[in-house]
């Protein structure tokens, strides 16, 4: 059962957090391109990219990916907690730090990244807003990278690394 829980946890992390990290990272430069295209051109089919979508459509798609996969991403800590409980490592420092960093990453996503994307989609943003969004997204990705390293290295673990 532990292997099953761990497998679901890892697969969920890859399939849920990965798309959010990528889509959120793509959003700021796409927003800058949409701003450069101008308000009248961002929805013009003549200004479409190679996929045939407008810059505004691309932003909407990236934002939707972030929102949907953020909800799906709840599976990651749920199965992570179940796995840790089954392994008897809930009190381990590396896991407690990982849980805190995961909560912080979720907070950054929900309080900074998604609202900033929404504001830019609503046309209430400037290049400075895209820079702040890029910084928030980088922080989100850095937090997940730290969690990943802690999950692999498990410093101080007696369960073997």
C-alpha positions, -999 to 999 in steps of 0.1 A, spaced: 0 0 0 29 24 8 43 20 -27 9 27 -43 4 59 -22 40 70 -30 34 63 -67 2 83 -68 19 111 -48 48 113 -73 27 110 -104 3 137 -91 32 160 -84 45 155 -119 12 158 -137 -4 185 -115 24 208 -103 45 205 -135 18 221 -158 12 249 -133 49 257 -131 53 257 -169 20 276 -177 27 302 -149 62 307 -162 49 312 -198 23 337 -187 44 369 -180 62 369 -214 30 361 -232 13 390 -213 42 413 -225 37 402 -261 -1 408 -258 5 443 -244 30 450 -273 3 438 -298 -20 465 -284 -56 463 -273 -72 462 -307 -48 436 -320 -47 411 -292 -79 395 -303 -74 399 -340 -72 366 -358 -47 382 -382 -23 385 -353 -25 348 -343 5 328 -335 16 295 -350 -12 276 -332 -38 300 -346 -46 316 -313 -45 353 -304 -23 366 -276 -53 371 -254 -65 336 -261 -31 323 -252 -32 342 -219 -67 328 -212 -55 293 -218 -24 296 -196 -45 310 -168 -70 283 -171 -43 256 -170 -29 273 -138 -64 274 -121 -75 238 -131 -42 222 -122 -39 241 -90 -72 224 -79 -60 190 -91 -27 197 -73 -45 192 -39 -40 155 -45 -2 159 -41 -2 169 -4 -31 146 4 -13 115 -9 20 128 4 5 130 39 -10 95 35 24 81 24 43 98 52 17 85 77 21 50 64 59 53 65 58 67 100 78 98 92 53 125 99 75 139 127 106 141 105 121 176 102 126 172 64 89 164 60 77 192 83 98 217 63 85 202 30 49 206 42 56 242 53 72 250 19 43 233 1 18 254 20 38 285 12 39 276 -25 1 271 -25 -2 305 -8 20 322 -34 0 306 -62 -34 315 -47 -26 349 -33 -1 363 -58 2 344 -91 -35 337 -100 -48 371 -89 -20 388 -109 -29 367 -140 -65 376 -136 -57 413 -134 -36 411 -165 -63 393 -183 -88 420 -173 -64 446 -188 -55 461 -155 -17 456 -158 15 471 -170 49 458 -178 58 463 -141 29 440 -132 43 413 -155 77 417 -138 61 412 -104 41 383 -117 73 367 -131 90 372 -97 60 356 -79 60 327 -104 98 322 -99 93 321 -61 65 295 -66 88 274 -88 117 278 -64 96 266 -35 86 235 -54 122 228 -64 131 230 -27 103 206 -18 115 182 -45 150 182 -33 139 176 3 117 147 -9 147 131 -27 175 138 -2 154 135 31 182 150 53 184 131 86 161 104 75 166 69 89 144 54 61 173 54 37 179 79 9 
